[in-house]
């Protein structure tokens, strides 16, 4: 399976060389600006795990992505692949704080179900195309920085998922009732 990694070097991957094509510049700039404004949150010292399934492809990840005080690079690469931009067939290093948000929300809901991921990373081109189709898509979306996911938890109402995430105040939360999903991100705390 061939993977292309674009974007800034992940803080948990020391020594990795950045690959920053021109089209990822905007996404990187947005992500860098938001990273300084986003809240930090502490989790317990135990392992952090995540269970995700990509809605369209069926690709899955189920396992521990953080243990012994550090992120597992192999697990993060697998997650990057699951969260890839399907339209452009492009992968980027996702911000691992997004996985922390998803893990924390799932724990707060006492859920061990797989998150169904509708959208993860988006190239600037993919995001522009979606923004051209719907005014609900931001032209400076955190999806372009690998900091956001549109998802749902089976057996949970979207409004309950969104309320729990908003109450935790870990990042952005958007409820898309008509589409049946919730937007989660690791940017500044806000809701819509």
C-alpha positions in Angstrom: 0.0 0.0 0.0 1.6 3.3 -1.2 1.3 6.3 1.1 2.2 9.9 0.5 2.9 12.0 3.6 2.5 15.7 3.3 2.4 18.5 5.8 4.4 19.5 8.9 6.4 17.1 10.9 4.3 15.7 13.8 5.6 16.7 17.2 5.6 13.0 18.2 7.8 12.0 15.3 11.3 13.4 16.1 13.8 13.1 13.3 11.2 12.9 10.5 11.8 15.1 7.5 9.0 17.4 6.6 7.5 17.2 3.1 5.6 20.4 2.4 4.3 20.8 -1.1 3.0 24.2 -2.2 -0.6 23.1 -1.9 -0.1 22.1 1.8 1.2 25.6 2.7 -2.3 27.0 3.5 -3.2 24.0 5.6 0.0 24.3 7.5 -0.4 28.0 8.1 -3.9 27.5 9.4 -2.8 24.6 11.6 0.1 26.6 13.1 -2.1 29.5 14.0 -4.7 27.3 15.6 -2.2 25.2 17.5 -1.2 28.2 19.7 -4.8 29.0 20.4 -6.1 25.5 21.2 -6.5 24.3 24.7 -4.4 21.5 26.2 -5.9 18.9 28.3 -4.5 16.2 30.6 -5.4 12.6 30.5 -4.4 9.9 32.8 -1.0 8.3 32.4 -2.4 5.0 31.1 -2.6 4.0 27.5 -4.8 5.8 25.1 -6.7 3.8 22.5 -9.0 4.4 19.6 -11.4 2.4 17.4 -12.2 3.9 14.1 -13.7 2.7 10.8 -13.7 4.7 7.6 -17.3 4.8 6.4 -16.6 4.5 2.6 -13.6 2.2 2.5 -14.1 0.1 5.6 -10.5 0.7 6.7 -10.1 0.3 10.4 -7.8 1.0 13.3 -8.4 -0.5 16.7 -5.6 -0.2 19.2 -3.4 1.8 21.5 -1.8 4.9 19.9 -0.2 6.4 23.1 1.6 4.6 25.9 4.4 5.2 28.4 4.2 8.9 27.9 4.5 9.0 24.1 2.7 8.5 20.9 3.2 5.2 19.0 4.5 6.3 15.6 3.4 3.1 13.9 -0.2 3.5 15.2 -0.2 7.1 14.2 0.8 6.2 10.6 -2.1 3.6 10.5 -4.5 6.3 11.7 -3.2 8.7 9.2 -4.1 6.2 6.5 -7.6 5.7 7.8 -8.1 9.5 8.0 -6.7 10.2 4.5 -8.3 12.3 1.8 -10.1 9.8 -0.3 -10.8 12.2 -3.2 -7.1 13.0 -3.7 -5.8 9.7 -2.4 -3.4 11.6 -0.2 -2.3 11.0 3.4 -0.9 13.6 5.9 0.3 13.3 9.4 -2.8 13.9 11.5 -2.6 16.0 14.7 -2.5 13.4 17.4 -4.5 15.7 19.7 -7.5 14.9 17.5 -7.2 11.3 18.5 -7.0 12.5 22.2 -10.2 14.4 21.7 -11.9 11.4 20.2 -10.6 9.0 22.9 -11.7 11.4 25.7 -15.2 11.7 24.2 -15.6 8.0 23.8 -14.5 7.4 27.4 -16.9 10.1 28.6 -19.7 8.3 26.8 -18.4 4.9 28.1 -18.3 3.7 24.5 -16.1 1.0 23.0 -17.8 1.2 19.6 -15.9 2.1 16.5 -16.2 5.7 15.4 -17.5 5.9 11.9 -15.3 8.4 10.1 -16.9 10.2 7.3 -14.2 12.8 6.6 -10.7 13.3 8.0 -7.9 15.1 6.2 -8.8 17.2 3.2 -6.3 18.6 0.7 -6.9 22.3 0.0 -8.2 21.4 -3.4 -10.7 18.9 -1.9 -11.8 21.4 0.7 -12.3 24.1 -1.9 -14.4 21.8 -4.0 -16.6 21.0 -1.0 -16.8 24.7 0.0 -18.0 25.4 -3.6 -20.8 22.9 -3.1 -21.9 23.9 0.3 -21.6 27.1 2.3 -21.4 25.0 5.5 -17.8 24.0 4.5 -15.2 26.5 5.8 -12.6 27.7 3.4 -10.1 27.6 6.2 -11.2 24.2 7.6 -9.1 22.4 10.2 -9.6 19.3 8.1 -6.8 20.7 5.8 -4.4 20.7 8.8 -5.3 17.1 9.9 -6.9 18.5 13.0 -10.6 17.6 12.4 -12.9 14.6 11.7 -16.5 14.3 10.8 -17.8 11.2 12.6 -20.5 9.4 14.4 -20.7 6.7 17.1 -23.2 3.9 16.3 -25.9 3.6 18.8 -25.5 7.2 20.0 -27.5 10.2 18.9 -25.5 12.9 17.3 -26.8 15.5 19.7 -25.6 13.5 22.7 -22.2 13.0 21.2 -22.0 16.7 20.4 -23.1 17.8 23.9 -20.7 15.5 25.6 -17.8 16.8 23.4 -18.9 20.4 23.9 -19.1 20.0 27.7 -15.5 18.6 27.7 -14.3 21.8 26.0 -11.4 20.1 24.2 -11.9 21.8 20.8 -14.4 22.6 18.1 -17.7 20.7 18.0 -20.2 21.0 15.2 -23.6 19.1 15.0 -24.8 18.3 11.5 -28.2 16.7 12.3 -29.4 16.5 8.7 -26.2 14.7 7.6 -26.1 12.5 10.8 -22.6 13.3 11.9 -20.6 15.4 14.4 -17.5 17.5 13.6 -14.7 17.1 16.2 -11.5 19.0 16.1 -8.5 19.9 18.4 -8.6 23.6 17.6 -10.0 26.4 19.7 -13.0 25.6 21.9 -16.2 26.6 20.0 -19.4 25.0 18.9 -22.0 25.3 16.1 
